[in-house]
Amino acid sequence: MPTPTTTCTPINLLDPALKPILEKALAGERLTLAEGAVCYATGDLWGLCGIADLVSKRMHGTNAYYNVNRHLNYSNVCALSCKFCEFYRKAGEEGAYEFSIDHIRNEAIDAQTGGATEMHIVGGLHPTLPFEYYTDMLRAIREAAPGLHIKAFTAVEIVHLARITKKHKQADPAPGIRWVLEQLKEAGLGSLPGGGAEVFDDRVHDDAFKGKIRSDVWLTVHQVAHELGLNTNATILYGHIEERADRLVHMDMLRTTQDEALAAMGYKADASGAVTLTGQGAVQPQPNDTHGYFQAIIPLPFFPDGSDLEALPGPSGLENLRTIAVSRLMLDNFPHVKAFWIMQTLPMAELMLQAGADDIDGTVVWYDITKVGHASTHQETTAVDLENAIRNAGLEPIERDTRYRRVTREGASWRLADPVS
């Protein structure tokens, strides 16, 4: 278990408007949207980051987490044409691909042989692959590499599967979603990633990714997953056509959904219905099989290169740092804030570990969705690099599994130790 920080380093705030933010952070109280707007507007970025760092260290002490994982994008063929996306291709288009079950099985074997604890799987909304392809994929991985936890399929993919199986009902999507998740869980699904959320705003949705599920359905997928005992994650894609206020509404909708999940696990809400995990002595949720919850928020900066929105500049490095800090302060009931190094870069992730983040994801190996600086699909780092990055940030590296249980290892052989959060 992490040793939470019981005292805080004094923070020199240059902006008096941040003083109420600091006071609420010290008291473990929830920020309002208006206070979130203050965090985005302040010129005292380092003071803001210091407050977020205080909260993170209160929750996790000097620990910061990484895992040994393997990403797999099974196909880039997609029925949608989101303006922000450079990943998708249409069937028959140059560069389009779909992997066979045998290929995926071999990737899983390679991952397990290399010591991975997790297989992270997402892809496009393929218009012709049958539902059995997805269940067969999970069973093949489970049988060939039983040591891997399978984190797979965004909420958008889950709804796509409900549609191709004729289970989706527009008026009430929950039963079809439940059926799909039950089938996938039985086949080997262990948890859900957080992709496909983008930004919960109808204006942005209709302009940048029309045709993709809206916030209510995305949240329904995760609520049903939680009811089935599956842990999930959440993302926010920022720095395109959304406004900062849209990001704050997105965060508020996520934390309200997390309030419900934690209340179902026995956490006591305050008079407003809020369940916070940032107060002194707050108990962080532990892995269980009865009810799931959001494990982490992963803020993702928009990269315009190659997309229909390539004329936009994308967010600055300082905006990335600020958004990590705001995410930690606003999402007071999310155990973890992840600085996804593939999209933030490893040097920036080090800074983010001093600004509210406590996790930098894993070794990755293959990643075809975003290529920072024109990187190739092969985007890999080592556990040594991740540990060094965490130590550079002044923290203690902790290898975790997907459910944030401590991992100890000798080479490719690993085992679970005590839970870390």
Phi, psi and omega in degrees: 000144177290154175261104182297151177286127182265342175234157182241146175290131179304138181251125178271102182270124178274340181251113180301336181294341179276349182300314177297330177294314178298317181298317178293322178298317179296327181273353182070032183260154184283135175280146173277170176298322179296321178290327173298322178296324175298319179297322179286332186270338187300143173276350181267072182298321184289327173295318178299313180297325178295322178294316179297322178295321177301314180297315181298316180289329174298323183279324190233006183061223179262014179278143169220148197244152173209165174222163175262106187227174178221121177273147176218123172255104190289336177197145174256007177284128187217139178286341180267166178222062183294136185297330184277353192259127175258354186283319192289152170224158173269154181304131180086349179285150178303132181091353178289143179211159169211131184271145176283162176299322178299318179298315181295319177302315180295323176298319179295318178298315178300319181296314181294319178299325180280359176097008180294148175255348187218142169246121182252116191234123171215163178197185178283172177274086185292128187284344186235347178295132181282163179302325181298333177302319185285318177290322176296322177301311181296317180295322179297318179293315182298321181285320184278331184220070187295345179280351182272133167278133181258110173255113192211149167072116175290168177301326179296318177294321180299316178293322175301318179293324176296325180289316183288341176266004179065024179264347186281129175239121184303319184291327180213088184285344188301315181299319178294320176298316180299316181300314180298312182296323177297319179294317181292320179296318178297328181280346177136358179297132182253329180193171179250141170286185186248009186292167176087355180287321184053247175227129182282080177209128185295323179297311180296317180304310186291334181271315190263330183213049179299138183103337176280152181302148179272180188301320184297320181286320177303313180293325178299318178303313183288325176298315179295318177302316179299318179297331179272005178085014179264128171283150181224178178226172180219148177237167166219126177262119188230162176095023178243253183256004179278166174255163178300324179299325178296321179297319181293320176297318177304311180297321180295321178294322178295315184289332175294319177295322177292325175306315182296317181296314182291324177298322178293339178270000177104001177289143180269128179271157175278187185298334180272356183093002182278140172241114183250150180243010188259354181285162179300125178082004179298140181270124179282144181297145180253151177303135177209170183249009184259324178210133182266177181201168173287125178275317189213150167259134180237096176290129184241117177287143179284132175248114188284340189306123173084352181267174177290349179252027186292348177286343179282151183280338188079168183285151176281168177299321179292325177293323175299315180296317180297319183292325173299314181296315179297321179299317179297319184283322181282320184269069187287353179246011173266124181299325189227148172238122186255129170264092186290103192298332180302321182260339180263344188077151184293318177299320178292324178299325177300316178296321182294333175292348174254013185223026175118339179281151177226008184212143178235022179069216191223202186284337168069292179077294180241128179210116189248001187276314179229139181232095181292131179061034177062035176294164178274177175299327179281098179237100189228142168230175183250163175299326178296317178298318180294318178296319179296319179299318180294317178294324177300332178275003177083021184240170181261119180288132177236117172284133182235164167266188185298329183265017176064040169260140183296137179248134169244145185212159167231103184064232180277350180272132182217163175210162179276139172252210180289150174301148180254351178197000000 
